[in-house]
Amino acid sequence: MHSFRYRGGKLYCEDVDLARVAEKFGTPLYVYSAGTILDHYRRLDAALAPLQHLICYAAKANSNRAILKLLADAGAGFDIVSAGELFRVLAAGGDPAKCTFAGVGKSGEEIEYALDQRVYSFNVESEAELEYIDKIAGAKNLRAPVALRANPDIDPHTHEYISTGSRENKFGIALGQLPAVYERAAKMRNIDIVGVQMHIGSQITEAAPFADAVTKVAPIVRDLKTKYGIKFFSIGGGLGIVYESSFESGVKEWWSVGRDRRARRGTMPLSIQQYVDAILSALGGLHNLKLRILLEPGRLLVGNAGVLLTRVRYIKHTGEKKFAIVDAGMNDLIRPALYHSYHEIVPAQEPICRASAAADPKPLEKIDIVGPVCESGDFFALDREMPEICEGDLLAIMSAGAYGFVMASNYNSRPLPAEALVSGDKFALIRERQAWEDLIRGEIDLQF
Ligand SMILES: *Cc1c(COP(=O)(O)O)cnc(C)c1O
């Protein structure tokens, strides 16, 4: 699942002691495991071997160029949601012919750029967008390759902010309207119908919603193949990852106490194989019709491959409560504040090793782990059972590789954190920490 483990009481990423990385580059610091990302990609690719397929990594989950390059070199395509992401992908050596351009609000400038770069497909979400793309392609004397995004009206049982495939969402075109919109598209002079796409949501931990959605859309796909000779069916991304008790082994007693408790609360992971099996059977032979199956995983590839390292600045007691105030804030990792999402938090130094003289580790205690930002929503964990935490301790906020850095902001005028990549026993900075100067770059003195 990931390459973070304790060795001799120290938390390692692959063969690198994370405390060393934190000392070299400072905190807060995102650290990613190249091995984990590639392992996830290759395992998904292998499971999809029975299908003619293309994995289009959803770049929005983590768009650092070094990460994009890893995946481009491994053969991945990309699902992009803006021209900026296409620009990044190209800068990382990605192949535009393997890029799908998603999103409900593409601008004229973005459409022009993607046309010029010859992306594989525009995944279109409305008739208005379709008309606009037709017009822009016409002006360029080009034909735009297009897939319509189907909204299968499936409840993926995930957080409402990341559910995208039900009737009430802004995403996609209802199945009932889809054939008519394809008919309109077929009459447009500068549109090539190349596929059909859907994406029902994110952090989905059951196979059933995926299978139900594929089953619902499959007959339409079959018709579209017959009528327009479409080339691909993209079933989107959304496969969830394990946020609770993600360590497989190598953790000591203090950990397993908490782990058992968490395991009872947490959901069991949906394995890549279970997910692919469910899709395969729901496709019901559709893929034998010379149809390429596209997947757009984001979180699955990078989520468990990253941690946010943060140092404890102060311990504060208020009445009943104990707080650890750390140097990372909600501006660095907003998921807990935004979705109330759970992140496992572990010390970089295994606590049992700290007091080498003491035979027994101290009992777990409840603590809030919070950031320095001036918002009560600025927390990473509330009432979390942890081994004793002290000032100066280095903590790892686990599973922060997806929707972590990419959602970071300068709120409270905090410079963006640095990012580092580990591969085997090597590690390197892949994005420098912002300096104070960066905070005012681009601001203009008023000159009326
Ligand atoms: C965000 C997104 C994805 C990736 O979602 P994950 O949950 O990270 O796998 C895939 N496709 C589209 C269209 C998206 O918007």
The ligand as an SDF file (V2000), in Angstrom:
LIG
                    3D

 15 15  0  0  0  0  0  0  0  0999 V2000
  -10.9900   14.4900  -10.0180 C   0  0  0  0  0  0  0  0  0  0  0  0
  -11.2870   13.6700  -11.2050 C   0  0  0  0  0  0  0  0  0  0  0  0
  -10.7370   12.3860  -11.3250 C   0  0  0  0  0  0  0  0  0  0  0  0
   -9.8810   11.7470  -10.2720 C   0  0  0  0  0  0  0  0  0  0  0  0
  -10.5620   11.4490   -9.1030 O   0  0  0  0  0  0  0  0  0  0  0  0
   -9.8380   10.5600   -7.9660 P   0  0  0  0  0  0  0  0  0  0  0  0
  -10.8670   10.3970   -6.9440 O   0  0  0  0  0  0  0  0  0  0  0  0
   -8.6640   11.3340   -7.4980 O   0  0  0  0  0  0  0  0  0  0  0  0
   -9.4480    9.2790   -8.6170 O   0  0  0  0  0  0  0  0  0  0  0  0
  -11.0060   11.6870  -12.4760 C   0  0  0  0  0  0  0  0  0  0  0  0
  -11.7830   12.1920  -13.4590 N   0  0  0  0  0  0  0  0  0  0  0  0
  -12.3240   13.4180  -13.3710 C   0  0  0  0  0  0  0  0  0  0  0  0
  -13.1660   13.9290  -14.4760 C   0  0  0  0  0  0  0  0  0  0  0  0
  -12.0980   14.1940  -12.2430 C   0  0  0  0  0  0  0  0  0  0  0  0
  -12.6520   15.3990  -12.1540 O   0  0  0  0  0  0  0  0  0  0  0  0
  1  2  1  0
  2  3  1  0
  2 14  2  0
  3  4  1  0
  3 10  2  0
  4  5  1  0
  5  6  1  0
  6  7  2  0
  6  8  1  0
  6  9  1  0
 10 11  1  0
 11 12  2  0
 12 13  1  0
 12 14  1  0
 14 15  1  0
M  END
$$$$
